[in-house]
Amino acid sequence: MRCIAREWPRKKETHGRESTRHMNPKLDTLFARRSIRTYREGAVDDNTVRDLLEAAMAAPSAAAKDPWEFIVVRDRQMLGRLASGLPNGTMLSTAAVGLVVCGNLHRAHDKQLSYLLQDCSAAIENVLLAASMLGLGACWLGVHPREDRVAHIRSLLGIPEPVIPVSAIAIGWPGELKDSRTRYREEMVHRERW
Ligand SMILES: Cc1cc2nc3c(=O)[nH]c(=O)nc-3n(C[C@H](O)[C@H](O)[C@H](O)COP(=O)(O)O)c2cc1C
């Protein structure tokens, strides 16, 4: 079951000449990561969640402050309540696991929100890549900086004030297949100077 996503042939989606020119096969695992929003039935075991958390905490972090904190949510009722405050995150109610990624401002480099957000974003991306590599489907659900979403997640999960919920990640066995791709556009690349 775990390997079903790997068995599906993953076509490379094309977005114009430039994007088809490369997509180096050595980076296949990276291009295969897509936002997966529908999930099949099936549990994601604790060892797999541990894999994802180890991937998260392998991310780069400014001055190695590691300001991140993670809340693993499996309770179906709680997943539904969390989803009800995320307008674009209703699929969280159907995920096997929700991972709420938070940052502790007291531990962030220079106690700066920007460092906290950059560090947490690196951790989130690592989780998404690891999930894809393990054949799971996952989707980043935005929380910060929407104040209503931050307040909703904070109150449901009892998150203390210096800790900021940055995102939730819905994780489950994929119920949809998406093509590998890059959204590479040459006009966004500046060489030597603007
Ligand atoms: C900061 C951020 C917030 C996002 N919030 C949501 C969200 O609330 N709901 C959702 O379905 N996808 C969300 N996404 C996923 C994006 O929609 C998705 O990454 C984008 O459409 C590109 O598609 P891909 O991930 O399949 O490459 C978010 C992504 C980021 C980086």
The ligand as an SDF file (V2000), in Angstrom:
LIG
                    3D

 31 33  0  0  0  0  0  0  0  0999 V2000
    2.2290   29.7080    2.3130 C   0  0  0  0  0  0  0  0  0  0  0  0
    1.3660   28.7060    1.5820 C   0  0  0  0  0  0  0  0  0  0  0  0
    0.0470   28.5580    1.9360 C   0  0  0  0  0  0  0  0  0  0  0  0
   -0.7400   27.6080    1.2750 C   0  0  0  0  0  0  0  0  0  0  0  0
   -2.0380   27.4630    1.7020 N   0  0  0  0  0  0  0  0  0  0  0  0
   -2.8120   26.5370    1.0910 C   0  0  0  0  0  0  0  0  0  0  0  0
   -4.1430   26.3180    1.5630 C   0  0  0  0  0  0  0  0  0  0  0  0
   -4.6020   26.9560    2.5150 O   0  0  0  0  0  0  0  0  0  0  0  0
   -4.8990   25.3900    0.9340 N   0  0  0  0  0  0  0  0  0  0  0  0
   -4.3940   24.6550   -0.1310 C   0  0  0  0  0  0  0  0  0  0  0  0
   -5.1420   23.8210   -0.6540 O   0  0  0  0  0  0  0  0  0  0  0  0
   -3.1380   24.8170   -0.5850 N   0  0  0  0  0  0  0  0  0  0  0  0
   -2.3270   25.7470   -0.0040 C   0  0  0  0  0  0  0  0  0  0  0  0
   -1.0290   25.9040   -0.4020 N   0  0  0  0  0  0  0  0  0  0  0  0
   -0.5080   25.0670   -1.5080 C   0  0  0  0  0  0  0  0  0  0  0  0
   -0.4460   25.8320   -2.8220 C   0  0  0  0  0  0  0  0  0  0  0  0
   -1.7470   26.1160   -3.2770 O   0  0  0  0  0  0  0  0  0  0  0  0
    0.3480   25.0020   -3.8620 C   0  0  0  0  0  0  0  0  0  0  0  0
    1.6410   24.7730   -3.3630 O   0  0  0  0  0  0  0  0  0  0  0  0
    0.4330   25.6830   -5.2140 C   0  0  0  0  0  0  0  0  0  0  0  0
   -0.8310   25.7640   -5.8180 O   0  0  0  0  0  0  0  0  0  0  0  0
    1.3960   24.9570   -6.1690 C   0  0  0  0  0  0  0  0  0  0  0  0
    0.9590   23.6200   -6.4050 O   0  0  0  0  0  0  0  0  0  0  0  0
    1.8830   22.3620   -6.0070 P   0  0  0  0  0  0  0  0  0  0  0  0
    2.1350   22.4080   -4.5460 O   0  0  0  0  0  0  0  0  0  0  0  0
    1.0970   21.1600   -6.4390 O   0  0  0  0  0  0  0  0  0  0  0  0
    3.1760   22.4840   -6.7780 O   0  0  0  0  0  0  0  0  0  0  0  0
   -0.2100   26.8220    0.2290 C   0  0  0  0  0  0  0  0  0  0  0  0
    1.1410   26.9780   -0.0990 C   0  0  0  0  0  0  0  0  0  0  0  0
    1.9240   27.8790    0.5730 C   0  0  0  0  0  0  0  0  0  0  0  0
    3.4010   27.9880    0.2330 C   0  0  0  0  0  0  0  0  0  0  0  0
  1  2  1  0
  2  3  1  0
  2 30  2  0
  3  4  2  0
  4  5  1  0
  4 28  1  0
  5  6  2  0
  6  7  1  0
  6 13  1  0
  7  8  2  0
  7  9  1  0
  9 10  1  0
 10 11  2  0
 10 12  1  0
 12 13  2  0
 13 14  1  0
 14 15  1  0
 14 28  1  0
 15 16  1  0
 16 17  1  0
 16 18  1  0
 18 19  1  0
 18 20  1  0
 20 21  1  0
 20 22  1  0
 22 23  1  0
 23 24  1  0
 24 25  2  0
 24 26  1  0
 24 27  1  0
 28 29  2  0
 29 30  1  0
 30 31  1  0
M  END
$$$$
